[in-house]
């Protein structure tokens, strides 16, 4: 089992309920595939370094998790096809 760090940015135009549902969905992907979520840190709304899709702000979420080596590719696949996710990055600690 390896330790990973996932940072993703959610579209700030979504409602607070939709943001919470999206955070829960990503955590569920990790736990359903044999990983454990060590911590979820919601940074909140922050200004982006440069505009992405004509947006200048995003809702940042940092997730620390432990998982088998095959899980990060599944998490990335889900994040790619999820509406509302602007950018993401998974890093092995």
C-alpha positions as CSV (number, residue, x, y, z in Angstrom):
1,X,0.0,0.0,0.0
2,X,1.3,3.4,-1.0
3,X,0.5,6.9,0.3
4,X,-0.9,9.4,-2.2
5,X,-1.9,13.0,-2.3
6,X,-4.7,14.2,-4.5
7,X,-5.4,17.9,-5.2
8,X,-8.4,18.8,-7.3
9,X,-10.2,22.0,-8.2
10,X,-14.0,22.1,-8.5
11,X,-15.9,24.7,-10.5
12,X,-16.8,27.5,-8.1
13,X,-20.2,28.0,-9.9
14,X,-21.6,24.8,-8.4
15,X,-23.8,24.9,-5.4
16,X,-22.4,24.0,-1.9
17,X,-24.4,20.8,-1.9
18,X,-23.1,19.8,-5.3
19,X,-19.5,20.5,-4.1
20,X,-20.1,18.3,-1.0
21,X,-21.6,15.5,-3.2
22,X,-18.5,15.6,-5.5
23,X,-16.1,15.4,-2.6
24,X,-18.0,12.4,-1.2
25,X,-18.0,10.8,-4.6
26,X,-14.3,11.0,-5.0
27,X,-13.7,9.7,-1.4
28,X,-16.1,6.8,-2.2
29,X,-14.1,5.9,-5.3
30,X,-11.0,5.5,-3.1
31,X,-12.7,3.4,-0.4
32,X,-14.7,1.3,-2.8
33,X,-11.5,0.2,-4.7
34,X,-9.6,-0.9,-1.6
35,X,-8.0,2.3,-0.4
36,X,-8.4,4.3,2.8
37,X,-8.9,8.1,3.0
38,X,-6.5,9.5,5.6
39,X,-7.8,13.0,5.4
40,X,-9.8,15.5,3.3
41,X,-8.8,19.1,3.6
42,X,-11.2,21.6,1.9
43,X,-9.3,24.7,1.2
44,X,-12.3,26.5,-0.1
45,X,-12.5,29.1,-2.9
46,X,-9.2,30.5,-4.1
47,X,-8.1,32.6,-7.1
48,X,-6.6,30.6,-9.9
49,X,-3.1,31.4,-11.1
50,X,-4.5,31.8,-14.6
51,X,-8.0,31.6,-16.1
52,X,-9.2,28.1,-16.9
53,X,-12.3,27.9,-19.1
54,X,-12.9,31.6,-18.5
55,X,-13.1,31.1,-14.8
56,X,-10.8,32.9,-12.3
57,X,-11.7,31.1,-9.1
58,X,-12.0,27.5,-8.0
59,X,-12.9,25.4,-5.0
60,X,-9.7,23.5,-3.9
61,X,-9.8,20.1,-2.1
62,X,-6.8,18.1,-0.9
63,X,-7.2,14.4,-0.2
64,X,-4.5,12.2,1.4
65,X,-5.1,8.5,0.9
66,X,-3.4,5.1,1.1
67,X,-4.1,2.6,-1.7
68,X,-2.7,-0.1,-3.9
69,X,-0.6,1.0,-6.9
70,X,-3.5,0.5,-9.4
71,X,-5.9,2.9,-7.7
72,X,-4.6,6.3,-8.7
73,X,-5.2,5.5,-12.4
74,X,-8.9,4.7,-11.5
75,X,-9.2,7.9,-9.5
76,X,-7.8,9.9,-12.4
77,X,-10.2,8.2,-14.9
78,X,-13.2,9.2,-12.7
79,X,-12.0,12.7,-12.3
80,X,-11.5,13.1,-16.0
81,X,-15.1,12.2,-16.8
82,X,-16.7,14.0,-13.9
83,X,-18.4,17.3,-14.7
84,X,-17.4,20.1,-12.4
85,X,-13.8,19.1,-11.9
86,X,-11.5,21.8,-13.5
87,X,-8.1,20.3,-12.7
88,X,-6.5,17.5,-10.6
89,X,-3.2,16.1,-9.7
90,X,-2.3,12.8,-8.0
91,X,1.2,12.5,-6.4
92,X,2.8,9.5,-4.7
93,X,4.3,10.6,-1.3
